[in-house]
């Protein structure tokens, strides 16, 4: 995967917070202020996402561990796993507020973009960092203050993302220190990028009640990771692609764009990598296999291929390419273009097709992201392919599009291409590195 190809990925998952995410900074109480020192306060480490085995393109949209106990005054350091699929935020909600309440209740829920006015496509995504900024690796820890006399939505980090192909330093950690006056009780975690499918819980206990040891916490994270590896390995299987015969004698072939934990209702005719389409009762909505299934296929000229997003929850994909080798996919096929908002409210974007690789360190707290024309299909679904680059635009799981959070989004769950000419057509997801595929089209056989 070349640098320009990787550069597009970091911004693509931003979609969910740009379009479907609530206004996370409203009601936050975060600051780089000094908290009251607490004797014996401890520091706890939580991994965000996890490491994908060599040769796999898996995303663990979870916290490891996803449950821990702490005392007021403790510090929690969230570190991003070395996984190119990883891009998340860390949002600690107010006492007792659940992730679903946050998304569909007090925060106002989903914010629809006005696609008729491109200037309204920009959304500040990178979260509220306080004034001055806090929580990043080179900054003091953010202090989580318990609010009892006001509505609070907790505290959210900026985006956590690994550096791209040697460009910049990324933003791979975020730390929170609980104020000494924080009330005991359950505090939920979520990632604003992933929504209620990526959650965790922090139980704040009174000082006179013991919490788990660091060894216990490390062991719990290891058990959780091993269980997720087993689940993913058991569900990553390739089934025969479903096909239907058309009245004209040609066929339509089904390809799953991604797979993972999801409900049976959102499965696509057994085309995904999950036991022929029969989802187990213990669906793990936070696990994602970012691969096309099947990724290689041979069809006859005149046949159609339909790609359907079969991933869990809000994981987006695209089907992009066909006109060139995937390594040469042009930058202008990215669905996003990042930029900086100046203090006077002016939007600064790179040249069309360009990418500012270390944007999250170029203007912390002032980052914005702009939907490009490649977020929508470059040609109508089902159109015959002739030549040049083509993209499906952003594809989302149909169950997500039908949910209260995703309802009304201007995107589809599937995209079709009819291949009329023999040849080899390579494509990729412009969002996830290594998610590639190819369609080999052979001539229509002549009857003897």
C-alpha positions in Angstrom: 0.0 0.0 0.0 1.6 3.3 -1.1 1.7 6.5 0.9 -1.1 8.2 -0.9 -3.3 5.1 -0.5 -2.7 5.0 3.2 -3.2 8.7 3.6 -6.9 8.3 2.5 -7.7 5.8 5.2 -7.2 7.9 8.2 -9.9 10.2 7.2 -12.5 7.8 5.9 -13.7 6.5 9.2 -14.2 10.1 10.3 -17.5 9.8 8.4 -19.4 8.5 11.4 -18.5 11.3 13.7 -18.8 14.0 11.0 -22.2 12.9 9.9 -23.7 10.6 12.6 -21.8 11.8 15.6 -23.4 14.1 18.2 -22.0 17.5 19.1 -19.5 16.0 21.6 -18.1 19.2 23.0 -21.4 20.5 24.4 -21.4 20.3 28.1 -17.9 18.9 28.5 -15.9 19.7 31.5 -12.2 19.1 30.6 -9.2 21.0 31.6 -5.4 20.8 31.9 -5.8 22.1 35.4 -4.2 20.6 38.5 -6.3 18.1 40.2 -6.3 17.6 44.0 -3.5 15.1 44.7 -4.7 11.9 46.1 -2.3 9.8 48.2 -1.7 6.4 46.7 -3.4 7.3 43.4 -2.6 4.7 40.6 -2.2 4.8 36.9 -4.0 2.3 34.7 -3.3 1.4 31.1 -6.0 0.6 28.5 -5.3 -0.5 24.9 -7.6 0.9 22.2 -8.1 -1.6 19.4 -5.6 -4.4 19.1 -3.0 -6.0 16.9 -4.2 -7.9 13.8 -2.3 -11.1 13.0 0.0 -11.0 10.1 -1.8 -11.4 6.8 -5.2 -10.4 8.3 -7.0 -7.1 8.0 -9.0 -7.2 11.3 -10.2 -4.3 13.4 -10.9 -4.8 17.1 -13.2 -1.8 17.8 -13.0 -2.2 21.5 -11.1 -1.3 24.7 -8.7 -3.8 26.2 -9.8 -4.4 28.9 -13.4 -3.1 28.4 -14.0 -3.0 32.2 -11.9 -1.7 35.0 -12.2 -0.4 38.6 -10.5 2.8 39.8 -10.5 5.2 42.6 -10.9 9.0 42.5 -7.6 10.6 41.7 -6.4 7.7 39.5 -5.1 8.3 36.0 -6.1 6.2 33.0 -3.8 6.1 29.9 -5.5 5.0 26.7 -2.9 3.9 24.1 -3.7 3.1 20.4 -2.7 -0.4 19.2 -0.3 -0.7 16.3 -3.1 -1.5 13.8 -3.4 0.5 10.5 -7.2 -0.2 10.7 -7.5 1.7 14.0 -9.0 5.2 14.3 -11.0 6.0 17.4 -11.7 8.5 20.1 -12.0 8.0 23.8 -15.2 9.5 25.3 -15.9 9.0 29.0 -19.5 9.8 29.7 -21.0 11.5 32.8 -22.0 9.3 35.7 -24.7 6.8 34.7 -25.2 8.0 31.2 -25.2 5.1 28.7 -23.8 5.3 25.1 -27.2 4.9 23.6 -28.6 7.7 25.7 -25.8 9.9 24.6 -26.4 9.2 20.9 -30.2 9.3 20.9 -31.1 11.4 23.9 -29.5 14.4 25.6 -26.9 15.2 22.9 -29.6 15.7 20.2 -28.5 12.6 18.3 -27.8 12.5 14.7 -27.0 15.6 12.7 -27.9 15.4 9.0 -25.7 17.2 6.5 -27.1 19.5 3.9 -25.6 18.1 0.7 -27.0 20.9 -1.3 -24.6 23.3 0.5 -21.1 21.8 0.5 -19.9 24.4 3.0 -22.1 22.6 5.6 -20.3 19.3 5.0 -17.5 20.3 7.3 -17.8 19.1 10.9 -15.3 19.5 13.7 -14.5 16.0 14.7 -11.5 15.9 16.8 -13.2 16.5 20.1 -13.0 18.9 22.9 -9.5 19.2 24.5 -10.2 21.9 27.0 -8.4 25.3 27.2 -5.4 24.8 27.1 -5.4 21.4 25.3 -4.7 18.3 27.4 -4.5 14.6 27.4 -2.2 14.0 24.4 1.3 12.5 24.8 3.0 15.8 25.0 0.4 17.5 27.2 -0.7 17.2 30.8 -3.5 14.8 31.6 -7.1 16.0 31.2 -8.9 16.2 34.5 -12.4 14.6 34.6 -14.6 16.8 36.8 -17.8 15.4 38.1 -20.7 17.8 37.4 -23.7 17.6 39.7 -25.6 20.8 38.9 -25.5 20.8 35.1 -26.0 18.5 32.1 -22.7 17.0 31.2 -21.7 14.7 28.4 -18.3 13.8 29.9 -15.0 14.3 28.3 -13.8 13.3 24.8 -10.4 12.9 23.3 -9.2 14.1 19.9 -8.9 11.4 17.3 -6.4 8.6 18.0 -4.6 7.5 14.9 -1.2 5.9 14.0 1.3 7.8 11.9 1.0 7.1 8.2 3.9 5.5 6.4 6.5 7.5 8.3 4.7 10.8 7.9 4.3 12.8 11.1 3.9 11.3 14.6 0.2 10.5 14.7 -1.7 10.8 17.9 -1.6 7.5 19.8 -2.4 8.2 23.4 -4.8 10.1 25.7 -4.8 10.3 29.4 -7.5 11.2 31.9 -7.1 11.9 35.6 -10.2 11.6 37.8 -10.7 14.5 40.1 -10.6 13.7 43.8 -14.2 14.6 44.2 -15.6 12.3 41.4 -18.6 10.4 42.7 -18.4 6.6 42.9 -20.5 4.8 40.3 -20.5 3.4 36.7 -19.0 5.6 33.9 -19.2 4.4 30.4 -16.7 4.7 27.6 -17.3 4.8 23.9 -15.6 5.9 20.7 -17.4 8.7 18.9 -16.2 7.3 15.6 -17.7 3.9 16.2 -20.8 4.8 18.2 -22.5 2.5 20.8 -20.9 -0.6 19.2 -17.5 0.3 20.8 -18.1 0.6 24.6 -16.4 0.0 27.9 -17.1 0.8 31.6 -15.1 2.3 34.4 -16.4 1.7 37.9 -15.2 4.3 40.3 -15.1 2.8 43.8 -15.0 4.5 47.2 -11.5 4.8 48.7 -12.3 2.0 51.3 -13.1 -0.5 48.6 -10.2 -2.3 46.8 -9.9 -2.4 43.0 -8.2 -5.0 40.8 -4.5 -5.2 40.6 -2.5 -4.2 37.6 -1.8 -7.9 37.0 -5.5 -8.7 37.1 -6.2 -6.0 34.6 -3.5 -7.2 32.2 -4.8 -10.8 32.5 -8.4 -9.6 31.7 -7.2 -7.7 28.6 -5.3 -10.8 27.4 -8.3 -13.1 27.9 -10.5 -10.6 26.1 -8.1 -10.4 23.1 -7.7 -14.2 22.9 -11.4 -14.7 22.8 -11.8 -12.1 20.1 -9.0 -13.7 18.0 -10.8 -17.1 18.3 -14.1 -15.5 17.2 -12.6 -13.8 14.2 -10.7 -16.9 13.1 -13.9 -18.9 13.3 -15.8 -16.4 11.2 -13.3 -15.6 8.6 -14.3 -18.2 6.0 -15.0 -17.8 2.3 -18.3 -19.3 1.1 -19.4 -19.7 -2.5 -20.6 -16.4 -3.8 -24.3 -16.2 -4.2 -25.5 -15.6 -7.8 -28.7 -15.2 -9.7 -29.5 -15.8 -13.3 -30.9 -12.9 -15.2 -33.5 -13.2 -18.1 -30.8 -12.2 -20.6 -28.7 -15.2 -19.7 -26.1 -13.3 -17.7 -25.5 -13.6 -14.0 -25.3 -11.3 -11.0 -22.7 -12.2 -8.5 -22.7 -11.1 -4.8 -19.6 -10.0 -3.0 -19.5 -9.1 0.7 -17.6 -5.8 1.4 -16.3 -6.6 4.9 -17.9 -8.8 7.6 -17.9 -9.2 11.3 -20.3 -9.2 14.3 -23.8 -8.3 13.1 -27.4 -9.4 13.3 -28.9 -12.0 11.0 -31.2 -9.4 9.5 -28.2 -7.5 8.1 -26.5 -10.5 6.5 -26.3 -10.7 2.8 -27.5 -14.1 1.5 -24.6 -16.0 3.0 -21.9 -14.1 1.1 -20.0 -13.0 4.2 -17.3 -14.8 6.1 -19.5 -16.0 8.9 -20.6 -19.6 8.6 -22.6 -19.3 5.4 -24.5 -16.2 6.6 -25.8 -17.8 9.8 -24.8 -15.4 12.6 -24.1 -16.9 16.0 -26.2 -15.7 18.9 -23.1 -14.2 20.5 -22.5 -11.6 17.7 -19.6 -9.4 18.6 -20.5 -6.1 17.0 -17.1 -4.5 17.7 -15.1 -7.0 15.6 -14.6 -6.2 11.9 -13.0 -8.3 9.1 -12.0 -5.6 6.5 -11.8 -7.8 3.4 -13.8 -8.5 0.3 -15.4 -12.0 0.2 -14.6 -13.4 -2.2 -11.7 -11.1 -3.1 -10.9 -12.8 -6.4 -13.5 -14.1 -8.8 -13.9 -15.1 -12.5 -17.0 -14.1 -14.4 -18.2 -14.0 -18.0 -18.5 -10.8 -20.0 -21.9 -9.3 -19.5 -22.2 -10.5 -15.9 -22.7 -8.1 -13.0 -21.0 -8.0 -9.6 -22.8 -6.5 -6.6 -20.8 -5.5 -3.5 -22.8 -5.2 -0.3 -21.4 -3.8 3.0 -21.7 -6.7 5.4 -19.6 -5.3 8.2 -20.9 -4.7 11.7 -22.5 -1.5 12.8 -21.2 1.8 11.4 -18.1 0.4 9.6 -17.9 2.0 6.1 -16.3 0.7 2.9 -15.9 1.8 -0.7 -15.4 -0.2 -4.0 -12.9 2.0 -5.9 -10.6 1.5 -8.8 -10.9 -0.8 -11.9 -9.1 1.6 -14.2 -5.5 1.2 -12.8 -3.4 -0.8 -10.5 -4.6 -0.3 -6.9 -1.2 1.1 -5.9 -1.7 3.9 -8.3 -5.2 4.8 -7.2 -5.4 8.6 -7.5 -5.9 10.8 -4.4 -9.0 12.4 -5.8 -10.9 9.1 -5.3 -10.7 9.6 -1.5 -14.1 10.4 0.0 -12.5 12.9 2.4 -10.2 15.9 2.3 -8.8 17.2 5.7 -8.0 20.7 6.5 -7.6 23.3 9.2 -10.0 26.0 10.4 -8.2 29.2 11.2 -9.0 31.3 14.4 -11.0 33.7 12.1 -13.2 30.8 10.9 -11.5 30.4 7.5 -11.2 26.8 6.1 -7.8 25.9 4.7 -7.7 22.8 2.5 -4.8 21.4 0.6 -4.8 21.4 -3.2 -7.5 19.1 -4.8 -6.3 15.6 -4.5 -3.7 16.5 -1.9 -3.4 15.3 1.6 -1.8 16.9 4.7 -0.5 13.8 6.4 0.0 15.1 9.9 -3.1 17.3 10.1 -3.9 16.2 13.7 -0.6 17.8 14.8 -0.7 20.7 12.4 -3.7 22.4 14.0 -4.8 20.6 17.1 -8.4 21.4 18.1 -9.0 23.1 14.8 -9.1 20.1 12.4 -12.0 19.7 10.0 -12.8 17.2 7.4 -14.5 17.8 4.1 -16.6 15.3 2.1 -15.5 15.1 -1.5 -17.4 14.1 -4.6 -15.9 10.6 -4.2 -18.1 10.1 -1.1 -20.9 9.5 -3.7 -20.9 7.1 -6.7 -19.0 8.3 -9.7 -21.4 6.4 -11.9 -24.9 5.0 -11.1 -25.0 1.6 -9.6 -25.4 -1.1 -12.3 -23.8 1.0 -15.1 -21.6 -1.0 -17.6 -17.9 -0.4 -17.0 -16.1 1.0 -19.9 -12.9 2.7 -18.8 -11.3 5.0 -16.2 -11.6 5.1 -12.4 -14.8 4.4 -10.7 -16.0 4.5 -7.1 -19.1 3.3 -5.3 -18.8 6.1 -2.9 -19.4 5.3 0.8 -21.2 2.1 1.5 -22.8 1.4 5.0 -24.5 -1.6 6.4 -28.2 -1.5 5.7 -29.2 -2.2 9.2 -27.2 0.8 10.3 -28.8 2.9 7.6 -32.2 1.8 8.8 -31.4 2.6 12.5 -32.3 5.9 14.2 -28.7 7.0 14.0 -28.1 6.3 10.3 -31.5 7.0 8.9 -31.5 9.7 6.2 -27.8 9.4 5.3 -27.4 9.9 1.5 -25.4 6.6 1.1 -26.3 3.0 0.1 -25.4 -0.4 1.3 -24.6 -1.9 -2.1 -23.1 -1.1 -5.5 -23.2 -3.0 -8.8 -21.0 -2.9 -11.9 -21.7 -4.7 -15.1 -18.5 -5.9 -16.9 -19.0 -6.0 -20.7 -15.3 -6.4 -21.8 -12.8 -9.2 -21.0 -9.9 -8.2 -18.7 -8.7 -8.1 -15.2 -10.2 -5.3 -13.0 -8.5 -4.5 -9.7 -10.2 -2.5 -6.9 -9.8 -1.6 -3.3 -11.6 0.0 -0.3 -10.3 3.6 -0.2 -10.8 3.4 3.6 -9.0 0.3 4.8 -5.4 -0.6 3.9 -5.0 -4.1 2.4 -8.7 -4.4 1.5 -8.3 -5.3 -2.2 -10.0 -7.4 -4.8 -10.0 -8.3 -8.5 -12.6 -9.4 -11.1 -11.3 -11.5 -14.0 -13.7 -11.2 -16.9 -13.4 -13.9 -19.6 -15.1 -13.8 -23.1 -18.6 -15.1 -23.5 -18.2 -18.7 -24.8 -19.6 -19.3 -28.4 -22.1 -22.1 -28.7 -20.8 -25.0 -30.9 
